[in-house]
Amino acid sequence: MKENFLHIGYHKTGTSWMQKFLFPEIFGDAYVGKPFNDYNNKDWSFLDSLNSEEERAASNEWVMKQHSDINNVASILQDKLTNTKILISIRRQPEMLLSRFLHLSQERFKLWDMDLNLCLFRPPVLKKRRRYLSLPLYWYYNFAETYRAFTSKFGEQNVHFIIYENLFTNTNDEVERFLRFSGKGISDRQKKMIEKNTSIGINKTKDNPKSPTEEIWYKENRIVQQEIFSIINNAYEKTNQEMSELIKFDLSKYGYCK
């Protein structure tokens, strides 16, 4: 029986890099790429490519960007797909939220569903020291709930989480995790090529800001940055510990939890 693979984000977790350097190496000609890149496009016809007679793999983080309800995303995909394994990439919430906020601010907040209120990072709110996340925002980035939403629809054996930090700091280990899940095999040359390419186009991080916008934000908000990150870390501490147990991966070594 053929198996398809669909990577759906999260956004800001190295998705563009994986679409260019990871998935083509692992899936070869079966990889159909990123079917659309239109944030107003809610036409799910691109999933038809995964319902062909041959094995296919696709990656499109816009699936997650269009919806604030993770359970709704899982239900839609369950209705539209057969014999498909779901790939979800995650990243530590503080860096991912900040990266998303800065992307949104550059696009004047037109891109994504603004039920996911990111005003935690806006300067007027910084002065007020907002000490909580909006509920839609909290649940959207609750990885343990995301795990439950998708495994309940597709089964634990058909859902895999890619760890952003592990992919770029311990590449071989993360690739091996992925290969064990997918049942795929690649050559040593391909593995070396993937590892070599981790130096290309890595998403911006606090320790290595390449985006002028992000660099300016850290400079101007250095005093409150630790406070904001602490708020986010505290909000997800318990659920990240739970997620660590669910996926059998120690997320504490990357600061997701203690």
Phi, psi and omega in degrees: 000131180288152177233135175257163179226134178228119176263127188239016184103196017292161171291158179063033177234032181080024185298315181297320178297314180297321180295333182264323190243338184260301186297321178299326179290320185279319185261345178060225183293344180285346182278118182266359175087211180254102190298328177208161183217048182239112187291350175265357185273108176250025176276119184271014183296340180298338179290346180300330180296338179271356180252021177281176181285341181258157179295137180223156175222140181219159178221124178204104182288350178293341175303316181280326184294334185279351187225142176261350181252106184297323179298325178294319178300313181298319181294317179299314182293322178299320181291331189258348186239150172229147178050046183236133175264139184258131178247128180231126178258138181234161181213155180306131190302317182302312180293323181292318179296317179295317179299320178293316180302314182293324175296315179299318182296325177292329180264012181057036174058037179262343193284310193239166181303114186275010165299336176274081188290118182252024184289357174307329184266353183287137184309317178301325180283327178302320181295328180276352180055056177303132190246024179208162174259146174297152183298316177301319179295315181300311184290328181297323182258016175276097189295327178297321177291324176297317177303311182295321181299316185276323179291331178291333181267322187249346183093144182302325183288351184245013180230129182229138178251125177266128183265112184308308185297321179290325180298323185260352177244337179221061192304312183300320180296315182291322177296320178296321175302316181293318181294321178297320179292314187281339184076013180270164175224140177228163183282164176298325178297318179295320178298318179294324179293319177298314181296320179298322184282355177294344177277357183255122170063032177293139178305147182296144178229169180300324184278344183216067184286117179260338180278127178304322180298315181292320180297319178296318181300313180298322181293315184283337186239025184302323184295321184262354183302316181296323179295315180297314180297325178295320178301314182291316179301316180296324181296326186251005184306305185291319182290329176289325174298318178296317179299320178303319179287322182296318183264000178057047177221131183283093180285346182295333182290348175247015173082011177293326181205173181271000000 
